[in-house]
Amino acid sequence: QILEGLEAVRKRPGMYIGTTGIKGLHHILWEIVDNSMDEVANGFGDTITVTLYTDGSASVEDNGRGIPVDVHPTLGVSGVEVVFTQLHAGGKFDNENYAHSGGLHGVGASVTNALSEWLTVEVYKNGTTYRMEFESKEIDGAVKGGVPKYHLIDTGIASDKRGSYVRFLPDKRIFESTHFQIETISRRLKELAFLNKGARIILIDERVQMGNACLKREYCYEGGLIDFVKYLNETKVPAFDEPIFLTGTKDNIDMELAFQYTDAYTDNIFSYVNNIPTTEGGTHETGFKAALTKVMNDLAR
């Protein structure tokens, strides 16, 4: 059997998002958040707003450059349509658009689209608003995921904003639960704000009413990793007040590192590559530990 287009994603969602459980549900949100984060991390924007709605949908808006709206030279449709309907399509395969990015395989936004009941995109650029809608509908007894309702249109609605807005409703036919967990999302967004100095990340949950307003949290850390280490060590007694902070570039690889000793007997190392947590460690962690041990030993000797 040869599965075409987004058909494979609906047939075997676990291949693309790991699981159809609660982790997979949040994964399709991270795919959109990571795209916005790449714009911010590369200096094209500074604010991301994530909103959870009462109908179960979620949206991510940024003030980056906006998803390309030009017609793709070989596919003959807009960049927006390519990004949301084609697997392995994107602007991150070379180093021209992004110095570094969390996406590697170009399946992010299209997978989110394939596993949603509907998805709406708005792009604000050139002083106007572009819009496109997708839906997962039943055709000949089988559900087709992420089918465009129409091609990208210029709505003619003037806008002085720039960036992209993506709103989607996870498909109940795919996921065990479609209820987004505020604490899981809050934790990840806070982490991203620490990792990207000065980025503003806003989380709005319209499902939770607090008086006349809904729940709203905002994260922005001018100290970046230094603030992150202080936050991690809040309940411990630090050996010195300010964390040690190192940064440098070698062979086109940028590195940032912050650490602080405390009265605890165990160490905690949190590592990331392009904002993506590397919980299994890797050469970057091994190299840091080896270098630190060497420096300490050399100094002691």
Buried (B, 14 or more C-beta within 10 A) or exposed (E): EEEEBBBBBBEEBEEBBEEBBBEBBBBBBBBBBBBBBBBBBBEBBBBBBBBBBEEBBBBBBBBBBBBBBEBBEEEEBBBBBBBBBBBEBBBBBEEEBBEBBBBEEBBBBBBBBBBBBBBBBBBBBEEBBBBBBBBBEEEEEEBBBBBBEEEBEEEEEEBEBBBBBBBBBBBEEBBEEBEBEBEBBBEBBBBBBBBBBEBBBBBBBBBEEEEEEBBBBEBBBEBBBBBBBBEBBEEEEBEEEEBEBEEEEEEEEEEBBBBBEBEEEEEEEBBBEBBBEBEEEEEBBEEBEEEEEEEEEEEEE
